[in-house]
Amino acid sequence: MFRLFSARLSNKLDAHPKNSIGMDERRSQIHRDSSAWAQSIRYHLPIAALILAFSSAGVCAKTLTETFETPMGTDNPFDVMLGSTNWMNPDFSTPNLPSSWGEESGLIFVGPEGGSPSAFWINRDPIGSINGYFFTGSFLIANAGLNEGQGISLFISKPTAWSGHLAAWRLYFHKYQGQLMLVLVVGLNTETNNQSAAVYRMPININQVYDVAIVYDTARRFYSWSVDGQVLADSNMPSDYPLIATKIIGSSGSSTGYNSLFVVDNVQWQELPGLSASAVPEPGTWLLLCSGIFLLACARGGSTKEQGHTH
């Protein structure tokens, strides 16, 4: 029985110190790790481009106005939470990614075990949205150095208590019985393991682009999840699911995996219309209306659902 999200954030979510010797040591370690991976893994993203991205990124800023150049992006301001052995670059560019991603993407590296797994951007509103959000995001995992049962978050939506036990939803990649899985956990409180929570899984591959859409409608009390245009979950929302006030991109402090590298893009949280809207479509129809041009008619096999968080 694994508990990926223990809701215990690392005590030290530190940005890179300004000490140049420490920076050089971290760069050297990252280069050594990247070189070792290159001997055993054929990257979709050239290793030389990744090393250049790490080397040229400089000291990671403490704040970011996200602009991964998605045409419909929201470009919200984000704070940066970064463990000392990790790296993030919001300006990563390579021709090996889809042209629809534009010229820049977010590159996230989670370093070796022993350090904090934290490498994420976070946006916090003072109050949660009573309407909910339509989320879209794309990702590619270049390397997943996970042991069995470990996982790393990609995107998270939480209430105002961003370091607490409860989340509206968490999306992460996880190693399960030797297979890399994409996992969506909806409405889970990791302290109480509430039975109303739902868990969905689907197998994924290294070096493959995935487009994700999540409707979390707290006004009409339903949620939906889609990957590459295929609806994998569509359900009424239990009463104990929270409002969304916090948005997280990347590996949160409750991740359990290390030695991994991934790229994200097309990230947006678009607030949904309230109940005053003249027409209220059914949940499945609502997902298609929200998705629009973003979703592609492509099926890669289904996901499995587990009611309650019992593993």
Buried (B, 14 or more C-beta within 10 A) or exposed (E): EBBBBBBEBBEEBEBBEEEEEEBEEBBEBBBEBBEEBBEEBEBBBEBEBBBBBBEEBEEBBEEBEBBBBBEEBBBBEBBBBBBBBBBBBBBBBBEEBEEEBBEBBBBBBBBBBEBBBBBBBBBBBEEBBEBBBBBBBBBBBBBBBBEEBBBBBBBBBBBBEBBBBBBBBBBBBBBBEEEBBBBBBBBBBBEEBBEBBBBBBBEBEBBEBBBBBBBBBBBBBBBBBBBBBBBBBBBEBBEEBBBBBBBBBBBBBBBBBBBBBBBBBBBBBEBBBEEEEEEEEEBEEBBBEBBEEBBEEEEBEBBEBBEEBEE
